Amino acid sequence: MDVDWNEIFVFNISPLEMMVRGTITYWFIFILLRLAGKRDAGSLGVADLLVLVLIGDAAGNAMAGQSASVMDGMTVVATLIFWSVAVDRLGYFFPGLRRLLEPSQVCLVKDGVLQRKGMRREYITLDELMESIRMAGLERLDQVKRAYMESNGEISIISQSNETIQRNDLRSKPE
């Protein structure tokens, strides 16, 4: 099998056109995501990740010129963001539907005792769980009243003193 070096290194589209396509696509996605009001990147859920992957694919086609026009890619990206926002809003206004759209929390620790079934379900090792407990400012498992794997993938910890701690909370506290 021969490598066609010309195909690899020669532009199929002018570089200026690719830069214009990239610029237009970047600012279009940036503005749409700002308007969509997405949560912070640290709390990406499965649906958010899916939308980002699909946006990347659609935007890549638009930037590289594999689709007929930038408008084709922008239309696909706008459609993906529309559905992402619509699903979020439907889950907010219809709690029964939210239970179908989002995974439920899984208990990992109950009254200082490991819940092995929940850990197996979420593939959480003891080392990973203990790291989260230490990041919550606790030293021992018996200091944990409850630990949950939340629907966004974060581990939340409720200490025996009933103080709820999430990993994201640790980043936002001032020194």
N, C-alpha and C positions, 0 to 999 in steps of 0.2 A: 504494500500500500504506500503510495507516494504522497508526500506532503506538498500541497500547492502553496508555496511561500507567498506567491503573489496575492492569493486569496486572503491570507492571514494578515499581511502588512499593508495592503493597499486599501484606501478608503473606498467604500461603495457609495457613500454619500459625502458631500463636502463637509470638512470639519466645521466650517462656519454654520452650516445648517444644523449639525449635531449640537453645537453650542447653543444655538437659538432654541432648538427643541428642548434641550436640557434645562435651560433657563426658564422657559415658559412652563414646562412641566413642574419644576421645583417650586416656583412661586404659586402655581395653581394648587398644588397639594398642600403647601404651607398655609395658604389662606383658608382652604377648605377645612383643614384640621383645626385651625384656630377658631373658625366659626362653629365647628362641630362640638367644641367644648369637651375634649377628651380629658380623661384623668391623667395624673402624672405618670411618667414612663415606668416608675418603680412598681406600679400596680397593674401592669398589663395582664389581662386575662387571656384565656385561650381564644376567645372571639376577637379580641383586639390584635393578637398576634396573627391570626388568620387574615384579618383585614390588611395588616401591614404587608404580609407576604403577597397577597393578591394585588395590592397597590403597587408593590415593587415590580411585579411581573407586568402589569398593565403600563406602568410608567416606563419601564425598560423598553417595551415595544414602541411606545410613543417617542422616546428619546432616540432610539437607534434607527427609527424609520422603518421598522418591520410592519407597522400598520400603515394604512393608507395616508393618515394625517395625524397631527398632534391632537386634533379634535376627537379622533377615535379613542385615543388613550385617555384624554380628559373626560370623555363621556363614561368610559368604564370606571375610572377612578371616582368620579362623582356618584355613580350608581353604587359602588362599594361603600362609600362613606355614607350615602343616604341610608342604606340598609343597616349599617352599623349603628347610626344614630337612632333609626326607627326601632331597632330591637332594644336598645338601651331605654328608650322612652316607653315602649310597651311594657318592659319589665318593671319600670318605675310605677306606671299607672295601674298595672294589673299584677298584683303580687302573686296570684296563682300562676300566671304565665311565667313570672320570674323563676319560680321553682323548676320549670321545665328548661329555661334558658341558661341558668347558672348552676354549677355544681354546689352541693350543700357542704357545710363545714364538716370536717372529720376530726373526732377527738383522738388526740395522741397521748395525753396524760390526764388521768382523773385521780384527784386527791393524792398526788405524788406517786401514782402507780402507772407504769407504762401500759398503754393500750396497744398491744402488739398487732391486733387485727387492723386497727386504723393505720399503724405504721406500715404494715405490709401493703395495705390498699394504696397508700400514697408513695410507697418505696422510699420511706424516710429511715435512714440508719440512726442508730443510737448516737453516733458521733455528730450527725447533722442536727439532731434534736438538742443535744447538749450544747452545741454551739449557739443555737437560738436562745436557749435558756441563759447561757452566760452573757449573750448580747443584751438580754433583758435585765441584766444586773443581778441575776440570781446565781448561786453557786451550786446548789444541790437540787436533785429531783424532788425531795420532800418539801421544798419551798414552793412547789408549783401546785396550785389548786386545779387548774385546767390549762391544757395547751391544745390548740386547734390548728389544723391546716385550713385556712380560709379559702373561699371560692376564688380569690385572686392569686393563690399560690403562696401567700405570706403565712408565716406561723405566728399566731397571737398567743400570748402567755398571760394567764391570770394567776397572780401570786396568791399565796395563802392570806395575804393582807387585802385581797380583792382588788388589787390594782391591775388593770388591763394594760399590757404592753405589747406593741407590735414593732417589728423591725423598722418600719418606716417612721414610727414615732421617735426612734433613737436618732435618726438623721436630722430631725427638725428641732430638737431641743438645743437651746443656747448653752454654751459652756459656762 
